[in-house]
Amino acid sequence: MSLWGIIPVKPFSYGKSRLADRLSVEQRILLNRSLAENTLTICKSVPAIEHLLIVSSGREMHRFAIKCGVEFVEEPVGGINAALETAAVHAVRNGAGSLLVLHGDLPSLRKAELEILAHAGSRENSICIVSDHHKTGTNALLLNPPDCIPFLFGEGSYLKHVSAARYRNIEIVSLNLPSISFDLDTIEDLEFALYREILPKELLERMHLDGGR
């Protein structure tokens, strides 16, 4: 039974709307595509992740998945948890023994930390969870087996996932993995990424942004 990676990705023209006061639509499209491509590239380099799929909506995202060589599941109406449930059903029907949900907007994601997460999640009847850098959201969630807890993404999801696992007597492994915890949601996150020169220089040039601020 294999580990499947599920990457929820908003259509590039809609993602990162909270950066609208700082970035134009065109800049956000470039940023969203780059972040998703980086996430998929690193996931594909981790041998433990045997299958990858994107859950999103629209022809553009379907074409993007094909170009990246990963599967695509059309997102239903109902938000991220409904989308993940649909993707999970597809994965389980095709042999998934465990699931890794990983957000696609992690600019500093490192292969080594993703390997740590995948290894930690190999134990049955467990969840491995990595919070966001605010310690409230969930940036990565590995479920073994895939249905051991429901998806509870949204505001305060870290505590919701942990509470769900405790209620079901599922082992909880909470990992401190900085490259997975840092996501790019707010203008402050963007400014930090620019200051620390986290984003690729080529991307910054295409976006007409300066790093090192």
GISUL-V603420 format. One line per field, one symbol per residue. ss: DSSP state (~ for helix, > for strand, _ for the rest). psi: psi as a letter, one per 30 degrees, with the letter a starting at -180 (. if undefined). A space follows every 10 residues. Layout:
# GISUL-V603420
ss=???
psi=???
This chain:
# GISUL-V603420
ss=_>>>>>>>__ ______~~~_ ____~~~~~~ ~~~~~~~~~~ ~~~~____>> >>>>>>__~~ ~~~~~~~~__ >>>>_____~ ~~~~~~~~~~ ~~~__>>>>> >>________ ~~~~~~~~~~ _____>>>>> >______>>> >>>>______ ______~~~~ ~~~~~~~___ >>>>___~~~ ~_____~~~~ ~~~~~_____ ~~~~~~~___ ___
psi=klkkkkjkkl kffflhffgf fekleeeeee eeeeeeeeee eeeffjefjf kklkjaklee eeeeeeefhl lkkkklkfae eeeeeeeeee eefggkflkj kkkghjfgkk eeeeeeeeef gfklhlkkkk llffgeljfk jkkjlfgfll khlakgfeee eeeeeeeghk kkjjkjjefe fjlieleeee eeeeeghekk eeeeeefhlk lg.
